[in-house]
Amino acid sequence: MIFFVRTNSGNKDFQRLAAALDADLRIRDGENHAFYARLNKIDFLENVLMAYQNDRAAGCGAIRHCAAASIEIKRMYVVPDQRRQGIAQFILKNLEDWTLALHCQKCVLETGSNQPEAISFYKKNGYAVIPSFGLYKGSSNSICFEKNLF
């Protein structure tokens, strides 16, 4: 059974999964990892969603305010042995619902060109590629997406 917990970046399970995500991204990003690592710090994320399956942390995601009516989705991750069970889709849907509850109407996010699974996942879930935003502008490795929720 999957259940969700809303928390913040002080959650130890979230910190552990974020570290696993960083280890994977270190390999995928190669020499670009230092640039992305500084943009993915988790010290002050107030809105973190943890997914648990059978009382075990199975995945996570977070949101943070990006612009007046926009939320940025951050730190989406599902542990490898829990993938292909719909957990990422449940996390994303819950993050979108949380975004609406915060009176925001749009989600944006960035993923890397070396993450084809993520690119396919976001497209499948209604996200459209947009020009790179914020600190991702000018990064040839970044692929940015948005989805209007209304």
LUMDRENZA-390345 format. One record per atom (N, C-alpha, C): x, y, z; residue number from 0; atom name; residue in one letter. Coordinates in steps of 0.05 Angstrom, whole numbers, always signed. Example, Ala and Ser with C-alpha at 12.3 -4.5 7.8 and 13.67 -1.06 7.14 Angstrom:
REM residues 2
[[+264 -114 +156] 0 "N" "A"] [[+246 -90 +156] 0 "CA" "A"] [[+264 -66 +156] 0 "C" "A"] [[+257 -45 +142] 1 "N" "S"] [[+273 -21 +143] 1 "CA" "S"] [[+258 +1 +157] 1 "C" "S"] 
REM end
This chain:
REM residues 150
[[+17 -24 +0] 0 "N" "M"] [[+0 +0 +0] 0 "CA" "M"] [[+18 +25 +0] 0 "C" "M"] [[+11 +44 -18] 1 "N" "I"] [[+26 +69 -19] 1 "CA" "I"] [[+12 +90 -3] 1 "C" "I"] [[+27 +105 +13] 2 "N" "F"] [[+16 +128 +27] 2 "CA" "F"] [[+36 +151 +26] 2 "C" "F"] [[+26 +175 +30] 3 "N" "F"] [[+42 +199 +27] 3 "CA" "F"] [[+44 +215 +52] 3 "C" "F"] [[+66 +228 +56] 4 "N" "V"] [[+70 +245 +79] 4 "CA" "V"] [[+80 +272 +69] 4 "C" "V"] [[+66 +293 +77] 5 "N" "R"] [[+77 +320 +71] 5 "CA" "R"] [[+95 +328 +94] 5 "C" "R"] [[+119 +337 +86] 6 "N" "T"] [[+139 +344 +106] 6 "CA" "T"] [[+157 +366 +95] 6 "C" "T"] [[+181 +368 +105] 7 "N" "N"] [[+200 +388 +95] 7 "CA" "N"] [[+227 +374 +91] 7 "C" "N"] [[+247 +390 +83] 8 "N" "S"] [[+273 +378 +77] 8 "CA" "S"] [[+288 +369 +102] 8 "C" "S"] [[+278 +372 +125] 9 "N" "G"] [[+290 +361 +149] 9 "CA" "G"] [[+284 +331 +153] 9 "C" "G"] [[+266 +321 +137] 10 "N" "N"] [[+258 +293 +139] 10 "CA" "N"] [[+282 +275 +131] 10 "C" "N"] [[+289 +257 +149] 11 "N" "K"] [[+313 +240 +145] 11 "CA" "K"] [[+310 +221 +121] 11 "C" "K"] [[+286 +211 +116] 12 "N" "D"] [[+281 +194 +92] 12 "CA" "D"] [[+285 +211 +67] 12 "C" "D"] [[+275 +235 +67] 13 "N" "F"] [[+279 +253 +44] 13 "CA" "F"] [[+309 +258 +39] 13 "C" "F"] [[+324 +264 +60] 14 "N" "Q"] [[+352 +269 +57] 14 "CA" "Q"] [[+367 +245 +46] 14 "C" "Q"] [[+359 +221 +54] 15 "N" "R"] [[+371 +197 +44] 15 "CA" "R"] [[+365 +193 +14] 15 "C" "R"] [[+340 +197 +6] 16 "N" "L"] [[+333 +194 -22] 16 "CA" "L"] [[+345 +216 -39] 16 "C" "L"] [[+347 +240 -29] 17 "N" "A"] [[+360 +262 -43] 17 "CA" "A"] [[+389 +255 -48] 17 "C" "A"] [[+402 +243 -28] 18 "N" "A"] [[+430 +235 -32] 18 "CA" "A"] [[+433 +214 -53] 18 "C" "A"] [[+414 +195 -54] 19 "N" "A"] [[+415 +174 -75] 19 "CA" "A"] [[+410 +187 -102] 19 "C" "A"] [[+392 +206 -104] 20 "N" "L"] [[+387 +220 -129] 20 "CA" "L"] [[+413 +234 -138] 20 "C" "L"] [[+426 +248 -119] 21 "N" "D"] [[+450 +262 -126] 21 "CA" "D"] [[+472 +244 -136] 21 "C" "D"] [[+474 +220 -124] 22 "N" "A"] [[+494 +200 -133] 22 "CA" "A"] [[+489 +192 -162] 22 "C" "A"] [[+463 +188 -169] 23 "N" "D"] [[+456 +181 -196] 23 "CA" "D"] [[+462 +204 -215] 23 "C" "D"] [[+455 +228 -207] 24 "N" "L"] [[+459 +251 -224] 24 "CA" "L"] [[+489 +258 -227] 24 "C" "L"] [[+505 +252 -207] 25 "N" "R"] [[+534 +256 -210] 25 "CA" "R"] [[+545 +240 -233] 25 "C" "R"] [[+535 +216 -237] 26 "N" "I"] [[+543 +199 -259] 26 "CA" "I"] [[+532 +209 -286] 26 "C" "I"] [[+506 +215 -286] 27 "N" "R"] [[+493 +224 -311] 27 "CA" "R"] [[+504 +252 -320] 27 "C" "R"] [[+508 +270 -301] 28 "N" "D"] [[+516 +297 -309] 28 "CA" "D"] [[+545 +300 -314] 28 "C" "D"] [[+562 +282 -304] 29 "N" "G"] [[+590 +283 -309] 29 "CA" "G"] [[+602 +310 -301] 29 "C" "G"] [[+616 +323 -319] 30 "N" "E"] [[+630 +348 -312] 30 "CA" "E"] [[+611 +371 -306] 30 "C" "E"] [[+585 +368 -313] 31 "N" "N"] [[+566 +389 -307] 31 "CA" "N"] [[+554 +387 -279] 31 "C" "N"] [[+561 +366 -265] 32 "N" "H"] [[+548 +361 -239] 32 "CA" "H"] [[+551 +383 -219] 32 "C" "H"] [[+574 +395 -217] 33 "N" "A"] [[+578 +417 -198] 33 "CA" "A"] [[+558 +440 -202] 33 "C" "A"] [[+553 +447 -227] 34 "N" "F"] [[+534 +468 -234] 34 "CA" "F"] [[+507 +461 -223] 34 "C" "F"] [[+498 +437 -229] 35 "N" "Y"] [[+471 +429 -220] 35 "CA" "Y"] [[+469 +424 -190] 35 "C" "Y"] [[+490 +414 -178] 36 "N" "A"] [[+489 +408 -150] 36 "CA" "A"] [[+483 +434 -134] 36 "C" "A"] [[+494 +456 -142] 37 "N" "R"] [[+490 +481 -127] 37 "CA" "R"] [[+461 +491 -130] 37 "C" "R"] [[+447 +482 -151] 38 "N" "L"] [[+419 +490 -156] 38 "CA" "L"] [[+399 +471 -142] 38 "C" "L"] [[+409 +448 -133] 39 "N" "N"] [[+392 +428 -121] 39 "CA" "N"] [[+396 +424 -91] 39 "C" "N"] [[+405 +444 -78] 40 "N" "K"] [[+408 +442 -49] 40 "CA" "K"] [[+381 +438 -36] 40 "C" "K"] [[+380 +423 -15] 41 "N" "I"] [[+354 +416 -2] 41 "CA" "I"] [[+351 +429 +25] 41 "C" "I"] [[+369 +447 +33] 42 "N" "D"] [[+369 +458 +60] 42 "CA" "D"] [[+343 +470 +69] 42 "C" "D"] [[+329 +484 +51] 43 "N" "F"] [[+306 +500 +59] 43 "CA" "F"] [[+281 +494 +43] 43 "C" "F"] [[+276 +469 +37] 44 "N" "L"] [[+251 +462 +22] 44 "CA" "L"] [[+229 +458 +43] 44 "C" "L"] [[+209 +475 +41] 45 "N" "E"] [[+187 +473 +60] 45 "CA" "E"] [[+165 +453 +52] 45 "C" "E"] [[+164 +447 +27] 46 "N" "N"] [[+143 +430 +16] 46 "CA" "N"] [[+154 +405 +3] 46 "C" "N"] [[+157 +384 +19] 47 "N" "V"] [[+168 +359 +10] 47 "CA" "V"] [[+146 +337 +12] 47 "C" "V"] [[+144 +320 -7] 48 "N" "L"] [[+125 +298 -7] 48 "CA" "L"] [[+141 +272 -7] 48 "C" "L"] [[+136 +256 +12] 49 "N" "M"] [[+148 +229 +13] 49 "CA" "M"] [[+127 +208 +7] 49 "C" "M"] [[+135 +189 -10] 50 "N" "A"] [[+118 +166 -16] 50 "CA" "A"] [[+129 +141 -1] 50 "C" "A"] [[+112 +127 +13] 51 "N" "Y"] [[+120 +103 +27] 51 "CA" "Y"] [[+104 +80 +17] 51 "C" "Y"] [[+118 +58 +13] 52 "N" "Q"] [[+105 +33 +6] 52 "CA" "Q"] [[+112 +12 +27] 52 "C" "Q"] [[+92 +1 +40] 53 "N" "N"] [[+97 -18 +61] 53 "CA" "N"] [[+116 -7 +82] 53 "C" "N"] [[+112 +18 +90] 54 "N" "D"] [[+127 +33 +110] 54 "CA" "D"] [[+156 +38 +103] 54 "C" "D"] [[+163 +35 +77] 55 "N" "R"] [[+190 +40 +68] 55 "CA" "R"] [[+189 +64 +49] 55 "C" "R"] [[+208 +83 +52] 56 "N" "A"] [[+210 +106 +35] 56 "CA" "A"] [[+215 +96 +6] 56 "C" "A"] [[+196 +102 -12] 57 "N" "A"] [[+197 +92 -39] 57 "CA" "A"] [[+203 +115 -59] 57 "C" "A"] [[+197 +139 -52] 58 "N" "G"] [[+201 +161 -70] 58 "CA" "G"] [[+196 +188 -57] 58 "C" "G"] [[+203 +209 -72] 59 "N" "C"] [[+200 +236 -61] 59 "CA" "C"] [[+197 +256 -83] 59 "C" "C"] [[+189 +280 -76] 60 "N" "G"] [[+188 +303 -93] 60 "CA" "G"] [[+184 +327 -76] 60 "C" "G"] [[+189 +350 -87] 61 "N" "A"] [[+186 +375 -71] 61 "CA" "A"] [[+177 +397 -90] 61 "C" "A"] [[+166 +418 -78] 62 "N" "I"] [[+158 +442 -93] 62 "CA" "I"] [[+168 +466 -78] 62 "C" "I"] [[+174 +487 -94] 63 "N" "R"] [[+181 +512 -82] 63 "CA" "R"] [[+171 +535 -101] 63 "C" "R"] [[+164 +557 -88] 64 "N" "H"] [[+154 +580 -104] 64 "CA" "H"] [[+175 +589 -123] 64 "C" "H"] [[+167 +594 -147] 65 "N" "C"] [[+186 +602 -168] 65 "CA" "C"] [[+179 +630 -178] 65 "C" "C"] [[+154 +636 -182] 66 "N" "A"] [[+144 +662 -190] 66 "CA" "A"] [[+117 +666 -178] 66 "C" "A"] [[+104 +688 -183] 67 "N" "A"] [[+79 +695 -170] 67 "CA" "A"] [[+59 +672 -170] 67 "C" "A"] [[+53 +660 -192] 68 "N" "A"] [[+33 +639 -193] 68 "CA" "A"] [[+45 +612 -202] 68 "C" "A"] [[+72 +609 -199] 69 "N" "S"] [[+85 +585 -208] 69 "CA" "S"] [[+100 +571 -185] 69 "C" "S"] [[+100 +545 -187] 70 "N" "I"] [[+115 +528 -169] 70 "CA" "I"] [[+135 +512 -185] 70 "C" "I"] [[+159 +509 -174] 71 "N" "E"] [[+179 +492 -187] 71 "CA" "E"] [[+180 +465 -173] 71 "C" "E"] [[+178 +445 -189] 72 "N" "I"] [[+180 +417 -179] 72 "CA" "I"] [[+210 +410 -177] 72 "C" "I"] [[+218 +400 -154] 73 "N" "K"] [[+246 +393 -149] 73 "CA" "K"] [[+247 +365 -138] 73 "C" "K"] [[+271 +353 -140] 74 "N" "R"] [[+279 +329 -127] 74 "CA" "R"] [[+260 +305 -129] 74 "C" "R"] [[+249 +301 -154] 75 "N" "M"] [[+233 +278 -159] 75 "CA" "M"] [[+251 +253 -161] 75 "C" "M"] [[+244 +233 -146] 76 "N" "Y"] [[+261 +208 -145] 76 "CA" "Y"] [[+244 +185 -135] 76 "C" "Y"] [[+248 +162 -147] 77 "N" "V"] [[+237 +137 -138] 77 "CA" "V"] [[+260 +117 -136] 77 "C" "V"] [[+261 +102 -114] 78 "N" "V"] [[+283 +83 -111] 78 "CA" "V"] [[+281 +62 -133] 78 "C" "V"] [[+304 +53 -143] 79 "N" "P"] [[+304 +35 -166] 79 "CA" "P"] [[+286 +10 -163] 79 "C" "P"] [[+286 -3 -141] 80 "N" "D"] [[+270 -27 -139] 80 "CA" "D"] [[+240 -22 -135] 80 "C" "D"] [[+232 +3 -134] 81 "N" "Q"] [[+204 +11 -131] 81 "CA" "Q"] [[+193 +24 -157] 81 "C" "Q"] [[+209 +25 -178] 82 "N" "R"] [[+201 +38 -203] 82 "CA" "R"] [[+182 +20 -218] 82 "C" "R"] [[+168 +33 -237] 83 "N" "R"] [[+148 +20 -255] 83 "CA" "R"] [[+124 +9 -240] 83 "C" "R"] [[+117 +23 -218] 84 "N" "Q"] [[+94 +16 -202] 84 "CA" "Q"] [[+74 +39 -200] 84 "C" "Q"] [[+80 +61 -214] 85 "N" "G"] [[+63 +84 -214] 85 "CA" "G"] [[+69 +104 -191] 85 "C" "G"] [[+90 +99 -176] 86 "N" "I"] [[+96 +116 -153] 86 "CA" "I"] [[+103 +145 -162] 86 "C" "I"] [[+119 +147 -183] 87 "N" "A"] [[+126 +174 -192] 87 "CA" "A"] [[+102 +190 -201] 87 "C" "A"] [[+83 +176 -215] 88 "N" "Q"] [[+59 +190 -224] 88 "CA" "Q"] [[+42 +199 -200] 88 "C" "Q"] [[+40 +182 -179] 89 "N" "F"] [[+26 +190 -155] 89 "CA" "F"] [[+39 +214 -141] 89 "C" "F"] [[+66 +214 -140] 90 "N" "I"] [[+80 +236 -128] 90 "CA" "I"] [[+74 +262 -144] 90 "C" "I"] [[+77 +260 -170] 91 "N" "L"] [[+73 +284 -187] 91 "CA" "L"] [[+45 +294 -184] 91 "C" "L"] [[+25 +277 -185] 92 "N" "K"] [[-3 +286 -181] 92 "CA" "K"] [[-7 +299 -154] 92 "C" "K"] [[+4 +288 -133] 93 "N" "N"] [[+1 +300 -107] 93 "CA" "N"] [[+15 +327 -105] 93 "C" "N"] [[+39 +330 -118] 94 "N" "L"] [[+52 +356 -119] 94 "CA" "L"] [[+36 +376 -134] 94 "C" "L"] [[+23 +368 -156] 95 "N" "E"] [[+6 +386 -171] 95 "CA" "E"] [[-18 +395 -154] 95 "C" "E"] [[-30 +376 -140] 96 "N" "D"] [[-53 +383 -122] 96 "CA" "D"] [[-44 +402 -100] 96 "C" "D"] [[-20 +398 -89] 97 "N" "W"] [[-9 +415 -69] 97 "CA" "W"] [[-5 +443 -80] 97 "C" "W"] [[+5 +444 -105] 98 "N" "T"] [[+9 +470 -119] 98 "CA" "T"] [[-17 +485 -120] 98 "C" "T"] [[-39 +472 -128] 99 "N" "L"] [[-65 +485 -130] 99 "CA" "L"] [[-74 +494 -102] 99 "C" "L"] [[-69 +478 -82] 100 "N" "A"] [[-77 +486 -55] 100 "CA" "A"] [[-62 +511 -45] 100 "C" "A"] [[-38 +515 -56] 101 "N" "L"] [[-23 +539 -50] 101 "CA" "L"] [[-31 +563 -68] 101 "C" "L"] [[-52 +560 -83] 102 "N" "H"] [[-63 +581 -101] 102 "CA" "H"] [[-44 +588 -124] 102 "C" "H"] [[-29 +568 -133] 103 "N" "C"] [[-13 +571 -157] 103 "CA" "C"] [[-25 +555 -179] 103 "C" "C"] [[-20 +564 -204] 104 "N" "Q"] [[-34 +552 -226] 104 "CA" "Q"] [[-15 +538 -246] 104 "C" "Q"] [[+11 +540 -242] 105 "N" "K"] [[+29 +529 -261] 105 "CA" "K"] [[+53 +516 -247] 105 "C" "K"] [[+61 +493 -258] 106 "N" "C"] [[+86 +480 -248] 106 "CA" "C"] [[+107 +482 -270] 106 "C" "C"] [[+131 +488 -262] 107 "N" "V"] [[+154 +487 -280] 107 "CA" "V"] [[+175 +468 -267] 107 "C" "V"] [[+193 +459 -284] 108 "N" "L"] [[+214 +441 -274] 108 "CA" "L"] [[+236 +440 -294] 108 "C" "L"] [[+259 +431 -285] 109 "N" "E"] [[+282 +426 -302] 109 "CA" "E"] [[+292 +398 -298] 109 "C" "E"] [[+300 +385 -320] 110 "N" "T"] [[+313 +360 -319] 110 "CA" "T"] [[+336 +360 -339] 110 "C" "T"] [[+353 +341 -336] 111 "N" "G"] [[+377 +341 -354] 111 "CA" "G"] [[+373 +325 -379] 111 "C" "G"] [[+388 +332 -399] 112 "N" "S"] [[+386 +317 -425] 112 "CA" "S"] [[+395 +288 -423] 112 "C" "S"] [[+410 +282 -402] 113 "N" "N"] [[+419 +255 -397] 113 "CA" "N"] [[+400 +238 -380] 113 "C" "N"] [[+375 +248 -378] 114 "N" "Q"] [[+354 +234 -362] 114 "CA" "Q"] [[+330 +228 -380] 114 "C" "Q"] [[+334 +210 -400] 115 "N" "P"] [[+312 +205 -419] 115 "CA" "P"] [[+287 +195 -406] 115 "C" "P"] [[+289 +180 -384] 116 "N" "E"] [[+266 +169 -370] 116 "CA" "E"] [[+249 +192 -359] 116 "C" "E"] [[+262 +212 -347] 117 "N" "A"] [[+248 +236 -336] 117 "CA" "A"] [[+235 +252 -358] 117 "C" "A"] [[+249 +256 -380] 118 "N" "I"] [[+238 +272 -402] 118 "CA" "I"] [[+213 +258 -413] 118 "C" "I"] [[+214 +232 -417] 119 "N" "S"] [[+190 +217 -426] 119 "CA" "S"] [[+168 +219 -406] 119 "C" "S"] [[+174 +216 -380] 120 "N" "F"] [[+154 +216 -359] 120 "CA" "F"] [[+139 +243 -359] 120 "C" "F"] [[+154 +265 -359] 121 "N" "Y"] [[+141 +291 -358] 121 "CA" "Y"] [[+124 +296 -383] 121 "C" "Y"] [[+133 +289 -406] 122 "N" "K"] [[+117 +292 -430] 122 "CA" "K"] [[+92 +276 -428] 122 "C" "K"] [[+94 +251 -419] 123 "N" "K"] [[+71 +234 -416] 123 "CA" "K"] [[+50 +245 -396] 123 "C" "K"] [[+60 +261 -378] 124 "N" "N"] [[+42 +273 -357] 124 "CA" "N"] [[+33 +301 -363] 124 "C" "N"] [[+35 +309 -389] 125 "N" "G"] [[+24 +335 -397] 125 "CA" "G"] [[+42 +359 -395] 125 "C" "G"] [[+68 +355 -390] 126 "N" "Y"] [[+87 +377 -389] 126 "CA" "Y"] [[+98 +383 -416] 126 "C" "Y"] [[+100 +409 -422] 127 "N" "A"] [[+110 +418 -448] 127 "CA" "A"] [[+138 +430 -445] 127 "C" "A"] [[+155 +425 -464] 128 "N" "V"] [[+182 +437 -464] 128 "CA" "V"] [[+179 +467 -467] 128 "C" "V"] [[+194 +482 -451] 129 "N" "I"] [[+195 +511 -453] 129 "CA" "I"] [[+224 +520 -454] 129 "C" "I"] [[+229 +546 -460] 130 "N" "P"] [[+256 +556 -459] 130 "CA" "P"] [[+267 +554 -430] 130 "C" "P"] [[+292 +550 -427] 131 "N" "S"] [[+304 +548 -401] 131 "CA" "S"] [[+299 +573 -385] 131 "C" "S"] [[+293 +570 -359] 132 "N" "F"] [[+286 +592 -342] 132 "CA" "F"] [[+307 +595 -320] 132 "C" "F"] [[+306 +618 -307] 133 "N" "G"] [[+323 +624 -284] 133 "CA" "G"] [[+352 +618 -289] 133 "C" "G"] [[+364 +604 -269] 134 "N" "L"] [[+393 +598 -271] 134 "CA" "L"] [[+400 +577 -291] 134 "C" "L"] [[+379 +564 -303] 135 "N" "Y"] [[+384 +544 -323] 135 "CA" "Y"] [[+387 +556 -351] 135 "C" "Y"] [[+382 +582 -354] 136 "N" "K"] [[+386 +595 -380] 136 "CA" "K"] [[+414 +592 -389] 136 "C" "K"] [[+418 +585 -414] 137 "N" "G"] [[+445 +582 -425] 137 "CA" "G"] [[+457 +554 -420] 137 "C" "G"] [[+444 +537 -405] 138 "N" "S"] [[+454 +510 -400] 138 "CA" "S"] [[+445 +492 -422] 138 "C" "S"] [[+464 +482 -437] 139 "N" "S"] [[+457 +464 -460] 139 "CA" "S"] [[+447 +437 -450] 139 "C" "S"] [[+452 +430 -425] 140 "N" "N"] [[+444 +404 -414] 140 "CA" "N"] [[+416 +405 -402] 140 "C" "N"] [[+405 +428 -398] 141 "N" "S"] [[+378 +431 -385] 141 "CA" "S"] [[+355 +430 -405] 141 "C" "S"] [[+335 +415 -397] 142 "N" "I"] [[+310 +415 -411] 142 "CA" "I"] [[+288 +424 -391] 142 "C" "I"] [[+275 +445 -396] 143 "N" "C"] [[+255 +456 -378] 143 "CA" "C"] [[+227 +451 -388] 143 "C" "C"] [[+208 +447 -370] 144 "N" "F"] [[+181 +441 -376] 144 "CA" "F"] [[+162 +458 -359] 144 "C" "F"] [[+137 +459 -369] 145 "N" "E"] [[+116 +472 -353] 145 "CA" "E"] [[+90 +458 -359] 145 "C" "E"] [[+72 +462 -339] 146 "N" "K"] [[+44 +451 -342] 146 "CA" "K"] [[+26 +470 -328] 146 "C" "K"] [[+6 +480 -343] 147 "N" "N"] [[-15 +496 -331] 147 "CA" "N"] [[-35 +477 -318] 147 "C" "N"] [[-43 +482 -293] 148 "N" "L"] [[-59 +464 -278] 148 "CA" "L"] [[-89 +471 -279] 148 "C" "L"] [[-96 +494 -289] 149 "N" "F"] [[-124 +502 -289] 149 "CA" "F"] [[-138 +493 -314] 149 "C" "F"] 
REM end
